[in-house]
Amino acid sequence: MAPALEAVTFDFWNTLIAEGVNRSPRERLWASMLRDAGFEVDQAVIERAMGDVYGWFDQEWVANRVVSPAALVERFLTVVGVDSPRLADEMVAALHSGLDPTVVTTAPEIGDALEALRSAGVRVGIICDVGWTPSSALRRYLDHHGLLAHFDAWSFSDEVGCYKPDRRIFDHAREALAVTGPMAHVGDLRRTDVAGARAAGWTAVRYAGLYDDRSERPDGDLVISSHLELAASLLG
């Protein structure tokens, strides 16, 4: 008999993959690329530029204006005072390449949770707000850790054209998964994951195992600290 729940989607950062590995390696890489291109920029200026770009991205994210890697690089180079189209192209290429996947850490027990859902006949997808690392690199991270094959469909913001909690990215996921019945979404953030799922009429699951969002926004229908709780809680 088919399960009452037809599909589950997952956020990416701090739900499937631990966040926090990106900023320092990227800062070191970009500093090195500046030096190799012949630009001597003080480290304090680089740090200030990185902070500026992160802050600017957060503003655009909340405003639901999708930011491209080229726009991130352009802002960074503007703040550090460097004008080099060639270097800009190289830095954009570096973002598309992503980090060494061996430094990327998966959420504990996520593989077991995905296998349990798939074994129960539940279709599984991703709804991800892409930041600095494009979806092509995010797929490589999952593939390296043996997780990519668990997913039936993906809804990345850089491909869909909007961020959560916009209803369109949730509708995209439903269509991509080819389901019409009950769905659930698992994520760590109340503003994007919980609010978006609830607005779409899905079960909202807040995963607090890597980051516990204590903001005052409405909470999930279900809050879990371990992915091992997921299948039992959703499927009974």
Kinemage of the C-alpha trace (Angstrom):
@kinemage 1
@onewidth
@group {chain A} dominant
@subgroup {mainchain}
@vectorlist {calphas} color= white
{ca met a 1} P 0.000 0.000 0.000
{ca ala a 2} L 1.331 3.437 -0.925
{ca pro a 3} L 2.305 5.657 2.024
{ca ala a 4} L 0.092 8.602 2.901
{ca leu a 5} L 3.115 10.850 2.466
{ca glu a 6} L 4.180 10.858 -1.175
{ca ala a 7} L 7.356 12.955 -1.120
{ca val a 8} L 9.851 14.668 1.166
{ca thr a 9} L 12.159 17.496 0.157
{ca phe a 10} L 15.296 18.602 1.956
{ca asp a 11} L 17.095 21.880 2.377
{ca phe a 12} L 20.820 21.622 1.591
{ca trp a 13} L 22.973 23.647 4.023
{ca asn a 14} L 22.749 22.584 7.670
{ca thr a 15} L 20.258 19.890 6.693
{ca leu a 16} L 22.126 17.631 4.282
{ca ile a 17} L 25.554 19.279 4.466
{ca ala a 18} L 27.086 21.208 7.356
{ca glu a 19} L 27.580 24.905 6.707
{ca gly a 20} L 30.610 26.775 7.973
{ca val a 21} L 33.263 25.226 5.730
{ca asn a 22} L 33.006 27.864 3.026
{ca arg a 23} L 34.117 31.274 4.182
{ca ser a 24} L 37.724 30.726 5.329
{ca pro a 25} L 38.825 28.502 2.411
{ca arg a 26} L 37.219 30.892 -0.090
{ca glu a 27} L 38.811 33.910 1.557
{ca arg a 28} L 42.237 32.254 1.397
{ca leu a 29} L 41.700 31.222 -2.216
{ca trp a 30} L 40.631 34.678 -3.341
{ca ala a 31} L 43.546 36.302 -1.505
{ca ser a 32} L 45.880 33.910 -3.282
{ca met a 33} L 44.256 34.638 -6.643
{ca leu a 34} L 44.687 38.368 -6.070
{ca arg a 35} L 48.393 37.907 -5.315
{ca asp a 36} L 48.929 35.603 -8.290
{ca ala a 37} L 47.322 38.209 -10.545
{ca gly a 38} L 49.751 40.835 -9.258
{ca phe a 39} L 47.435 42.710 -6.887
{ca glu a 40} L 48.763 43.322 -3.379
{ca val a 41} L 45.710 43.842 -1.188
{ca asp a 42} L 45.935 44.117 2.583
{ca gln a 43} L 44.365 41.200 4.431
{ca ala a 44} L 42.175 43.543 6.444
{ca val a 45} L 40.744 44.915 3.205
{ca ile a 46} L 40.044 41.400 1.950
{ca glu a 47} L 38.283 40.498 5.193
{ca arg a 48} L 36.226 43.683 5.042
{ca ala a 49} L 35.275 42.939 1.434
{ca met a 50} L 34.216 39.413 2.292
{ca gly a 51} L 32.043 40.727 5.111
{ca asp a 52} L 30.507 43.298 2.787
{ca val a 53} L 29.639 40.687 0.167
{ca tyr a 54} L 28.157 38.303 2.713
{ca gly a 55} L 26.030 41.102 4.140
{ca trp a 56} L 24.916 42.218 0.690
{ca phe a 57} L 24.025 38.671 -0.308
{ca asp a 58} L 21.890 38.266 2.820
{ca gln a 59} L 19.954 41.410 1.894
{ca glu a 60} L 19.341 40.136 -1.630
{ca trp a 61} L 18.370 36.717 -0.289
{ca val a 62} L 15.719 38.164 2.002
{ca ala a 63} L 14.458 40.363 -0.860
{ca asn a 64} L 14.222 37.265 -3.091
{ca arg a 65} L 16.620 38.610 -5.716
{ca val a 66} L 18.720 35.690 -6.950
{ca val a 67} L 22.439 36.509 -6.979
{ca ser a 68} L 24.836 35.044 -9.540
{ca pro a 69} L 28.484 34.088 -8.913
{ca ala a 70} L 29.506 36.876 -11.307
{ca ala a 71} L 27.636 39.440 -9.189
{ca leu a 72} L 29.349 38.228 -6.002
{ca val a 73} L 32.777 38.466 -7.608
{ca glu a 74} L 32.032 41.891 -9.076
{ca arg a 75} L 31.056 43.290 -5.692
{ca phe a 76} L 34.104 41.775 -3.985
{ca leu a 77} L 36.521 43.219 -6.545
{ca thr a 78} L 34.815 46.603 -6.370
{ca val a 79} L 35.245 46.735 -2.594
{ca val a 80} L 38.937 45.747 -2.755
{ca gly a 81} L 39.488 48.257 -5.577
{ca val a 82} L 40.598 45.845 -8.300
{ca asp a 83} L 39.500 46.105 -11.933
{ca ser a 84} L 40.492 42.974 -13.848
{ca pro a 85} L 38.003 41.171 -16.125
{ca arg a 86} L 40.413 38.249 -16.453
{ca leu a 87} L 40.711 37.810 -12.684
{ca ala a 88} L 36.939 38.165 -12.342
{ca asp a 89} L 36.427 35.318 -14.812
{ca glu a 90} L 38.916 33.147 -12.908
{ca met a 91} L 37.183 33.836 -9.601
{ca val a 92} L 33.763 33.002 -11.056
{ca ala a 93} L 35.221 29.744 -12.383
{ca ala a 94} L 36.559 28.999 -8.900
{ca leu a 95} L 33.068 29.420 -7.431
{ca his a 96} L 31.674 27.009 -9.998
{ca ser a 97} L 34.395 24.508 -9.130
{ca gly a 98} L 33.456 24.680 -5.462
{ca leu a 99} L 35.498 23.363 -2.569
{ca asp a 100} L 37.340 20.092 -2.255
{ca pro a 101} L 34.409 17.776 -1.419
{ca thr a 102} L 36.525 15.941 1.146
{ca val a 103} L 36.331 19.007 3.429
{ca val a 104} L 32.529 19.024 3.222
{ca thr a 105} L 30.783 17.305 6.136
{ca thr a 106} L 27.420 15.570 5.804
{ca ala a 107} L 24.728 15.669 8.462
{ca pro a 108} L 24.855 12.661 10.794
{ca glu a 109} L 22.616 9.730 9.798
{ca ile a 110} L 21.353 11.480 6.653
{ca gly a 111} L 22.162 8.479 4.458
{ca asp a 112} L 20.155 6.146 6.666
{ca ala a 113} L 17.224 8.570 6.715
{ca leu a 114} L 17.168 8.869 2.921
{ca glu a 115} L 17.341 5.104 2.510
{ca ala a 116} L 14.438 4.637 4.935
{ca leu a 117} L 12.244 7.080 3.027
{ca arg a 118} L 13.085 5.554 -0.327
{ca ser a 119} L 12.454 2.055 0.988
{ca ala a 120} L 8.992 3.182 2.080
{ca gly a 121} L 8.204 4.320 -1.462
{ca val a 122} L 8.552 8.030 -0.709
{ca arg a 123} L 10.019 10.230 -3.439
{ca val a 124} L 12.826 12.489 -2.299
{ca gly a 125} L 13.916 15.916 -3.521
{ca ile a 126} L 15.964 18.978 -2.661
{ca ile a 127} L 14.830 22.595 -2.304
{ca cys a 128} L 17.931 24.714 -1.858
{ca asp a 129} L 18.668 28.419 -1.649
{ca val a 130} L 21.993 28.612 -3.459
{ca gly a 131} L 24.486 31.078 -2.010
{ca trp a 132} L 28.065 31.388 -3.212
{ca thr a 133} L 28.373 27.820 -4.480
{ca pro a 134} L 26.367 27.027 -7.638
{ca ser a 135} L 24.131 23.980 -7.815
{ca ser a 136} L 26.540 22.146 -10.118
{ca ala a 137} L 29.122 22.083 -7.319
{ca leu a 138} L 26.496 21.180 -4.699
{ca arg a 139} L 25.571 18.127 -6.743
{ca arg a 140} L 29.242 17.127 -6.805
{ca tyr a 141} L 29.414 17.388 -3.007
{ca leu a 142} L 26.445 15.040 -2.677
{ca asp a 143} L 27.832 12.657 -5.283
{ca his a 144} L 31.200 12.483 -3.551
{ca his a 145} L 29.505 11.468 -0.300
{ca gly a 146} L 27.258 8.906 -1.962
{ca leu a 147} L 24.032 10.856 -1.434
{ca leu a 148} L 23.119 12.172 -4.879
{ca ala a 149} L 21.578 8.918 -6.086
{ca his a 150} L 19.001 9.066 -3.276
{ca phe a 151} L 17.264 12.065 -4.841
{ca asp a 152} L 14.592 11.962 -7.525
{ca ala a 153} L 14.570 15.696 -8.317
{ca trp a 154} L 16.210 18.988 -7.413
{ca ser a 155} L 14.950 22.555 -7.066
{ca phe a 156} L 17.956 24.846 -6.721
{ca ser a 157} L 17.320 28.588 -6.605
{ca asp a 158} L 19.918 29.353 -9.268
{ca glu a 159} L 17.980 27.105 -11.642
{ca val a 160} L 14.418 27.918 -10.564
{ca gly a 161} L 14.968 31.675 -10.254
{ca cys a 162} L 13.715 32.365 -6.725
{ca tyr a 163} L 14.514 31.659 -3.086
{ca lys a 164} L 12.453 30.076 -0.334
{ca pro a 165} L 9.884 30.816 1.042
{ca asp a 166} L 8.601 31.784 -2.428
{ca arg a 167} L 5.791 29.412 -3.366
{ca arg a 168} L 7.213 28.943 -6.859
{ca ile a 169} L 10.206 26.916 -5.726
{ca phe a 170} L 7.943 24.581 -3.731
{ca asp a 171} L 5.622 24.213 -6.721
{ca his a 172} L 8.653 23.457 -8.877
{ca ala a 173} L 9.655 20.668 -6.501
{ca arg a 174} L 6.192 19.117 -6.529
{ca glu a 175} L 6.095 19.153 -10.317
{ca ala a 176} L 9.645 17.800 -10.616
{ca leu a 177} L 8.813 14.965 -8.233
{ca ala a 178} L 5.596 14.258 -10.145
{ca val a 179} L 3.409 13.882 -7.053
{ca thr a 180} L -0.011 15.267 -6.204
{ca gly a 181} L -0.495 14.062 -2.640
{ca pro a 182} L 0.876 15.037 0.778
{ca met a 183} L 4.443 16.314 0.997
{ca ala a 184} L 6.876 17.365 3.714
{ca his a 185} L 9.909 19.634 3.660
{ca val a 186} L 12.878 19.340 6.019
{ca gly a 187} L 15.110 22.314 6.730
{ca asp a 188} L 16.823 24.273 9.454
{ca leu a 189} L 15.458 27.812 8.980
{ca arg a 190} L 12.089 29.067 10.137
{ca arg a 191} L 11.985 32.038 7.721
{ca thr a 192} L 12.606 30.015 4.572
{ca asp a 193} L 12.060 26.305 5.179
{ca val a 194} L 9.271 26.298 7.735
{ca ala a 195} L 7.390 29.296 6.352
{ca gly a 196} L 7.671 28.094 2.765
{ca ala a 197} L 6.490 24.582 3.525
{ca arg a 198} L 3.558 25.768 5.617
{ca ala a 199} L 2.467 28.248 2.933
{ca ala a 200} L 2.548 25.458 0.370
{ca gly a 201} L 0.349 23.290 2.573
{ca trp a 202} L 3.101 20.789 3.322
{ca thr a 203} L 4.258 19.333 6.622
{ca ala a 204} L 7.090 21.564 7.851
{ca val a 205} L 9.919 19.712 9.600
{ca arg a 206} L 12.615 21.788 11.279
{ca tyr a 207} L 15.919 19.949 11.589
{ca ala a 208} L 17.923 21.278 14.537
{ca gly a 209} L 20.765 18.779 14.465
{ca leu a 210} L 23.342 21.142 12.955
{ca tyr a 211} L 21.811 24.565 13.554
{ca asp a 212} L 19.016 25.257 16.007
{ca asp a 213} L 17.090 28.281 14.730
{ca arg a 214} L 15.799 30.017 17.861
{ca ser a 215} L 14.203 32.962 16.056
{ca glu a 216} L 10.696 34.019 17.066
{ca arg a 217} L 9.107 33.018 13.772
{ca pro a 218} L 6.564 30.161 13.723
{ca asp a 219} L 8.132 26.759 14.245
{ca gly a 220} L 7.774 23.559 12.265
{ca asp a 221} L 4.961 21.060 12.606
{ca leu a 222} L 7.709 18.712 13.695
{ca val a 223} L 11.153 19.486 15.148
{ca ile a 224} L 13.874 16.826 15.063
{ca ser a 225} L 17.476 16.821 16.242
{ca ser a 226} L 18.460 13.604 14.471
{ca his a 227} L 17.653 12.447 10.966
{ca leu a 228} L 17.056 8.990 12.411
{ca glu a 229} L 13.803 10.389 13.818
{ca leu a 230} L 12.540 11.460 10.420
{ca ala a 231} L 11.087 8.370 8.774
{ca ala a 232} L 9.442 7.107 11.963
{ca ser a 233} L 7.967 10.528 12.704
{ca leu a 234} L 6.616 11.118 9.202
{ca leu a 235} L 5.549 7.599 8.241
{ca gly a 236} L 4.536 6.150 11.583
